Amino acid sequence: MYAGEPLSDKSLWELKEAAKWSSNPQEMKDAISKLSARGAEALPSLEEILSVTAYDDIKAACIDAIKSAKREGKEQVKLADLPP
């Protein structure tokens, strides 16, 4: 990972680390948003970020992202359960 690398090209691990340890709050929020877009596969990373961050705005972003990812997961299950 290098500075200036687009967040969309980063792995789950890289996004998680950026969200946990970046010195730039906007970069942290952007990483959380990218994780949220990955859906249920990002839930463990989002929960880890929530557990280690000391910033209330980052906690709030994580909570919103977790809710969104869980909603998306439920919608995918419902679509999968539809008859052919």
Secondary structure per residue as TSV (DSSP state, phi and psi in degrees):
chain	resnum	aa	ss	phi	psi
A	1	M	-	360.0	135.8
A	2	Y	-	-133.8	158.8
A	3	A	T	-61.0	138.8
A	4	G	T	89.5	-6.7
A	5	E	-	-67.9	130.9
A	6	P	-	-60.4	137.0
A	7	L	G	-61.0	-30.0
A	8	S	G	-67.2	-19.2
A	9	D	G	-92.4	-1.2
A	10	K	S	-88.4	152.7
A	11	S	-	-76.0	169.6
A	12	L	H	-56.1	-43.3
A	13	W	H	-62.6	-45.1
A	14	E	H	-63.4	-40.8
A	15	L	H	-64.5	-42.8
A	16	K	H	-61.0	-46.1
A	17	E	H	-64.5	-39.4
A	18	A	H	-63.6	-41.2
A	19	A	H	-68.6	-30.2
A	20	K	H	-83.5	-39.3
A	21	W	H	-122.4	-2.1
A	22	S	-	-62.3	147.3
A	23	S	S	-87.7	-4.5
A	24	N	-	-106.2	111.1
A	25	P	H	-57.8	-34.8
A	26	Q	H	-68.2	-37.5
A	27	E	H	-64.5	-37.7
A	28	M	H	-61.5	-47.1
A	29	K	H	-65.6	-39.2
A	30	D	H	-62.8	-40.8
A	31	A	H	-64.6	-40.8
A	32	I	H	-63.1	-41.5
A	33	S	H	-62.5	-42.5
A	34	K	H	-65.7	-38.3
A	35	L	H	-63.9	-43.9
A	36	S	H	-58.1	-38.3
A	37	A	H	-65.9	-19.7
A	38	R	T	-81.9	-6.5
A	39	G	G	74.8	-146.1
A	40	A	G	-60.3	-29.8
A	41	E	G	-64.4	-20.9
A	42	A	G	-94.0	-5.0
A	43	L	H	-55.4	-46.6
A	44	P	H	-59.2	-38.8
A	45	S	H	-66.1	-44.4
A	46	L	H	-63.1	-40.2
A	47	E	H	-66.5	-36.4
A	48	E	H	-66.2	-43.6
A	49	I	H	-59.7	-45.3
A	50	L	H	-58.4	-37.7
A	51	S	H	-75.8	-22.2
A	52	V	H	-106.4	-18.9
A	53	T	-	-76.1	147.6
A	54	A	-	-103.8	-5.2
A	55	Y	-	-93.2	126.3
A	56	D	H	-63.2	-38.6
A	57	D	H	-68.6	-32.0
A	58	I	H	-73.1	-38.3
A	59	K	H	-60.7	-44.5
A	60	A	H	-62.4	-41.6
A	61	A	H	-63.2	-39.2
A	62	C	H	-65.3	-44.6
A	63	I	H	-60.7	-44.8
A	64	D	H	-62.3	-42.1
A	65	A	H	-65.6	-40.1
A	66	I	H	-64.2	-44.8
A	67	K	H	-60.4	-43.8
A	68	S	H	-63.7	-44.7
A	69	A	H	-64.2	-38.9
A	70	K	H	-67.6	-40.2
A	71	R	H	-61.5	-44.6
A	72	E	H	-61.7	-41.2
A	73	G	H	-62.0	-40.5
A	74	K	H	-66.3	-39.4
A	75	E	H	-64.3	-39.4
A	76	Q	H	-64.6	-39.3
A	77	V	H	-64.9	-43.8
A	78	K	H	-60.6	-42.9
A	79	L	H	-65.5	-37.8
A	80	A	H	-67.6	-27.9
A	81	D	H	-81.2	-8.4
A	82	L	S	-68.9	143.1
A	83	P	-	-68.5	154.3
A	84	P	-	-67.5	360.0
